[in-house]
Amino acid sequence: MKRRLLTLITCIIIITTLCSWGFFAHYRINRLAVFTLPKGMAGFYKANIQFITDHAVSADKKRYVDSTEAPHHFFDADHYGKQPFKAMPQHWIDAAAKYSSDTLNKYGTVPWAIASNYYWLVKAFKAHDTTGILITSANLAHYISDAHTPLHLTQNYDGQLTNQQGIHSLWESRLPELFANGYNYNVGKAKYISNPLAEAFRICINSYKKVDTVLRVERALNKTFPPLQKYVMEQRGNRKVKTYSVAYSRAYHKLLRGMVQRQMRASILSVGSFWFSAWVDAGQPDLNKLIMKPLSKEERLNIDREEALYKAGKVLATH
């Protein structure tokens, strides 16, 4: 028992240490999605923007204490054949009847995780449950962002089947960390989603179409790039880690022709749109009454400044 507890504590410490680096994009997407919301929602989400930001990776941390959490983050579409989205029924009952719930859980359930969390958010809005709204909003945003990551849609999730191990962190973490401060994030206002489950599958279909490009481009680049210049050792906290060099990352980023920026932008708009739609479906409750701690004048000015930068297509580099 003591050994299990020590292992759990160690895992939590490691994840907490790495969050600010490895989950950079999740933090940014959650935070900027707040600026897509309409007036009736914006005040509440701005008052809780730090919570929304801080809990952007809570769903990932949950995997270390809940064995049922992992499938919620991916969907191995290619397991289901050459035309997986034609073969796969969208409704869970029909999909489970065709493939079994065990199979679905083994190969990922992210579209259904999005839909489930959407309806839990509607329920939280209806119940005026402040804590439920915030936690579910953050988790829903995380699953939506995962669905926008192409390598979350394939069995070859880290290039392990094509001798490209490490490509997952290269695309999802290294490229945003290096280049995302130069992206334009102004995606406009959130839009109403009439069918959340169908929209979740649409996101997955769009991401799956990009899998081949993500893998093929890196494979071609690797053949032409000097091997000794591909990796570097970098200091992360109190340890040195091997990571992709800036030169290799820049070359890959250029060959992707803006894909990472497009997927982050799409994630921001999708997150805001799912939040907005859940609020509408809940009857548009007055969220201002749920603000437990109003922003101070200084906090409000800082957020206004951040929103102005967002509208100008820029971003504060600290988030």
N, C-alpha and C positions, 0 to 999 in steps of 0.2 A: 504493500500500500504506500509506504513511504517512498519507494523507488518510483512508483507511478506518479506520485505527486511531484517529485523532483523533476521527472521527465516533462510533465505538463508545464511546470513553471519555467523550465529551460526553453521549451518551445515558444511559450508566450513572450519571454524576454527576447528571443531571437527575432520573432515576427515583429514585435514592437520596434526593435532596433532598425529593421530593414524597411518598415512601412514607408517612411518618408522618402525612400529612394525607389524601391521596387514598385510601389503602387502610385507613383507620381501622377499618372494620367487619371486614375480614379478620383483622386483628390480634386484635380482641376475640373473634371467633367461635372462632378457633383456641385461644386461651388458655382461654376458659371451657369449651370442650368437654372439657378435661382433667378438670374437676370432675364430669363425668357418668360417669366410668369406675369399674368395680368395683375392689375391693381388689387383685386380682391384677395389675392394670395401673396403678393410680393411682400407686404409688411410682415406677415407671420414668418415667411421663409427667410427674409433678411434678418429678422430678430434672432433666428436660430441658424444662421448660415455657418457658424463655426461648428455647431453640432453636426450639421449635414456634411460638412467637409471632413471633420475628424472621424466620422463613422462611415466614410466612403469605402473602407476596407474591412469593416466589421464582419461582413459575410465571408471574407477570406480567412479571417482569424477563427471563425466558427468551425472551419474544417478540422481544426486541431483538437476540438473537444466534442464534435458531433460527426460520427461516421456516416451519417446520411446526407451530409451537406455537400460533399464533393460533386455529385452529379448535377447540381443546380447551376454549375458554372460553365458547362460545355454541352455540345451535341455533336457526336461523331457521325455526321451525316453520311459519309462515304461507307459506313458499315452497311447501309441499307440499299446498296446498289448504285448503278450509274445515274439513276434519276431518283435520288432519295426522297425529294420533296413531293414527287408524284406518288411514290409508294407509301409515304407516311401519312396516315390520317392525322388531322390536326387535333381532334378532340381526344383527350387522354383515354377515355373508356374504349373508344374504337381502336386507338393505337395499341393499348394493352391487350385487347382481344386478339389483335393481329400478331403482335410480336412478344407479348407477355410483359408484365410490369418489371420483372427481373432484368429482361433485356434492355428495356428503356432506361432503367436506372444504371445499368452497366455502361451504356454508351451515351449517357447524358440527357438531361431534361431541361436545359436552359429556357426553351420557349414556354414550357409549362410553368417553370419557376417565375418567369416574368408575369404570366397571366394570373397565377395564384397570388403573388404579392400585390398585383394591381387591385384585385378584389378585396384583399385584406386592407389595402389603403382606403378604398371606398368605405369599408366597414368602420375603420378608425375615424374617418372624417364624419360619418354619420353619428358616431358615438361621442364626438368632440373629445376624443382621446389624444391629448397632446403628445404624450410619450409614444403611443402607437403610431401616430402620424409621422413623427420624426424618424423613428427606427425603421419603419416600413418604407418610408421615402428613401432613406439611405440605402437599404438593402435592394429595393427595386432598381434604383439607379445603378447599383453594382452589377446586377444580372444583365441589365440592358447594355451596359458598357462591355461586359464580357461577350455578349452576342455580336457586338460590332467588331470583335477581334477575329480575323479570319482563322487563325490557328486554334481557336476554340471550337471550330466546326469540322475538325478532321481527326482521324485516328493518328495521323502523322503530326501530332500537336507540337512536337519539338524537333521535327526533322529527323527523328530517330530511325525512321524507315528508309531514309535517303541519305544517310551519313551527313546530316546537317544539324547535329545536336547543338543546342544553344540558340537556335534561330527564334524560338519563342520569346526569350527575354530580349533579344536584339530588336525584334519588331515592336514588342509591347512596352518595353521599359527603356532600353538604351536610346532608341531614336527619339521618343518624346522628351526624355531627360535632356538630350543634347540640343534639340531643335524646336521644341514646342513653344518656347518663348517668342519665336518669330512667326507663329501661326496667327491667322485672323480668325477670331472665334465668334464674331457677331453673326449669329444664325437667325436673328429675328425673334418673333414671339411664338410661344408654344401653340400648337394646333390640336384641335379635338380629334381623338381617335375613337371611331365608332365601334371597332371590333378589336379589342386588345390582343386576343389570341392570334388572330390573323395577322396583326401588325408584328407580333413577336416572331412569327414564322417568316414574314416578309424580310425582317432584319436579318434573320439567319440565312435565308436564301441569298440575299445580297452579299453577306460576308463570305458564304461558301464559294461564291463565284470568284472570289479573290484569292483563294487558297493556292491555286496553281501559279499565279503570278508571284505571290510571296515566296514560294519555294523555288520556282524556276529562275527568278532574277538573282537570288542569292547564290544559287548553284553556279550560274554563269559568272558572276562576279568572283567567286572563290577561285575559279580556274585561271583568272587573269591577274589576281592580286598577289603580290609577293607574300609568301606564307609568314615570314618573320615580321611583317608589318600589319598582320591581321589582328593580333591581340596585344594588349598591354597590361601591366600590373598597376592597379590604382588603389589608393588608400581609401578605405571605407570605415570610418570610425577608428577603431584601434587595430584594424587588420588590413592586410593587402589582399586584393582579389584579382583574379584574371578576368578581363572583360574585353569586348571588341574595341579596337582603336578608334579614335575620332575619325581618322582618314577612311577606314573601312566603313564605318557607320555613315559617314557623309556620302560616300560613293553609293552605298545601298539606298540611302534615303533619296538621293537624286534619281536613281534608276526606278524607284517606286512612283515617281512623278506625282507626288503630293498625296499618296494614298493614306498615310497616317494622319495627315491634317484633315482630310475628308472624313475619315472614320471618327476622329475625335469630334469634329463639328456635328456629324450626324448623331453621335451619342448624346451630345449636349442638347440638341433639339428634341431627340426622342425622350430623354429623361424628363425634360420640362413638359413635353406633351403628355406623357403618361401621368405625371403629377396633376397637371391641369385637368385632364379627362376624368381622373378619379374624383377630383373635387366637384366637377360638373355633375357626374353621375351620382354623387352623394347629395345633390341638391344645393350646392354652393353655400355651405355653412359659413357663418361669419367667423373667420379665422382670427380677426383682430381681438376677439374676446378671449382667445386662447393664448395670447402672448403673456407669458409669465413674468418676463423681465424685459421691459422696453430697452431699446438701445440708448446708450448715453449720447450726448451731442457729438462727442468725438468719434464714437463708433459709427454713428449715422453719417457723419461727414466722410469718414474713411470708406464706407461702403458706397456712398454716392460717388466718390472719386473712382472707386473700382468699377462701378457700373458705367461711368462715363468713359473710362478707358475701354471697357468691353464694347460699348457701342461704337467706339472709334476703331474697333478691330484690334485693340491691343490688350495687354494683360499685365497685372502686377507679377513680377518674376518670383515673388515669394510664395505664390500659391500654385 
